[in-house]
């Protein structure tokens, strides 16, 4: 990711850190925090792009200022949820813990499901699949 764009995102983060109680926080910010709270900015951007494509998410958490900033300007950045080889978009996101669940293993066994990329997060990694 371009360092200049990261700097802009950080500035937005600082400016929004004092957002007022009356301000409307986008639903996307709650999803970003719920799915990728302790992950790098690229993972949060991937969640934003997947959300806008209509992917379904289970994570929902009170958003950080960073999640709010990303939810407001995600479209200014490249989509890190695209498969770097085929360009196919990711539709599923799983943590390390999710990958141990039988129902997730069944989902990933489908022929159309392919690994796209993994983001290293604090405590648990996040894995994207088509």
C-alpha positions in Angstrom: 0.0 0.0 0.0 1.2 3.5 -0.9 2.8 5.2 2.3 1.1 8.5 1.3 -2.3 6.8 1.4 -1.6 5.2 4.7 -0.6 8.7 6.1 -4.0 10.1 4.8 -5.8 7.2 6.5 -4.0 7.9 9.8 -4.9 11.6 9.6 -8.5 10.6 9.1 -8.2 8.3 12.1 -6.9 11.1 14.3 -9.5 13.6 13.1 -12.3 11.1 13.7 -11.0 10.1 17.1 -13.1 13.0 18.6 -16.3 12.1 16.7 -19.4 13.3 18.6 -22.1 11.2 20.2 -24.7 12.5 17.6 -22.7 11.3 14.6 -24.0 8.3 12.6 -21.4 5.6 12.5 -21.7 3.4 9.4 -22.7 -0.2 9.9 -19.5 -1.1 7.9 -17.4 0.2 10.8 -19.0 -2.3 13.2 -18.4 -5.1 10.7 -14.7 -4.1 10.2 -14.1 -4.1 13.9 -16.0 -7.4 14.4 -14.1 -9.2 11.7 -10.6 -7.6 11.7 -10.1 -5.7 14.9 -6.5 -6.6 15.5 -5.5 -6.9 11.9 -3.5 -4.6 9.6 -5.2 -1.9 7.6 -5.2 -4.1 4.4 -7.4 -6.7 6.2 -9.8 -4.0 7.2 -10.0 -2.7 3.7 -10.6 -6.3 2.4 -13.5 -6.6 4.8 -14.9 -3.3 3.5 -14.7 -4.4 -0.1 -16.2 -7.8 0.7 -19.1 -6.1 2.6 -19.8 -3.8 -0.3 -20.0 -6.8 -2.6 -22.7 -8.3 -0.3 -20.6 -10.9 1.6 -22.2 -12.0 4.9 -20.4 -11.4 8.2 -20.9 -12.6 11.7 -18.6 -10.2 13.4 -20.1 -7.0 14.9 -18.3 -5.0 17.5 -18.2 -1.4 18.7 -15.9 0.2 16.2 -12.6 1.8 16.8 -11.8 5.2 15.3 -9.6 3.5 12.7 -12.6 1.2 11.7 -14.8 4.3 11.4 -12.2 6.1 9.2 -11.8 3.1 7.0 -15.6 2.7 6.7 -15.8 6.3 5.4 -13.0 6.1 2.8 -12.4 2.5 1.9 -13.0 3.1 -1.8 -10.0 5.4 -2.1 -7.7 2.3 -1.8 -7.0 -0.8 -3.9 -9.0 -3.9 -3.1 -6.8 -6.3 -1.1 -9.5 -9.0 -1.2 -8.9 -9.8 -4.9 -7.0 -13.0 -5.7 -3.6 -11.7 -6.9 -3.4 -14.3 -9.7 -7.0 -14.5 -11.1 -8.4 -11.2 -9.9 -11.4 -13.1 -8.5 -12.9 -11.4 -5.4 -13.0 -13.1 -2.0 -16.4 -13.7 -0.4 -15.5 -15.6 2.8 -13.3 -14.6 5.7 -12.3 -17.0 8.5 -10.0 -16.8 11.5 -7.6 -19.6 12.5 -10.3 -20.8 15.0 -13.0 -20.8 12.4 -10.9 -23.1 10.2 -11.1 -25.8 12.9 -14.9 -25.9 12.7 -16.5 -28.8 10.8 -19.1 -26.5 9.1 -16.3 -24.3 7.8 -14.4 -27.3 6.5 -17.5 -28.3 4.6 -17.8 -24.9 3.1 -14.1 -24.9 2.0 -14.4 -28.3 0.5 -16.7 -26.9 -2.2 -14.9 -26.8 -5.6 -15.6 -23.1 -6.1 -13.8 -22.2 -2.8 -10.1 -21.2 -3.2 -7.7 -19.6 -0.7 -7.0 -15.9 -1.7 -4.7 -14.7 1.0 -3.9 -14.6 4.8 -3.4 -11.5 6.9 -1.3 -11.8 10.1 -3.3 -10.4 13.0 -2.6 -10.2 16.7 -3.7 -13.4 18.3 -5.3 -15.0 15.2 -4.8 -14.8 11.5 -7.6 -13.9 9.0 -7.9 -16.0 5.8 -9.8 -15.0 2.7 -11.4 -17.4 0.3 -13.4 -17.0 -3.0 
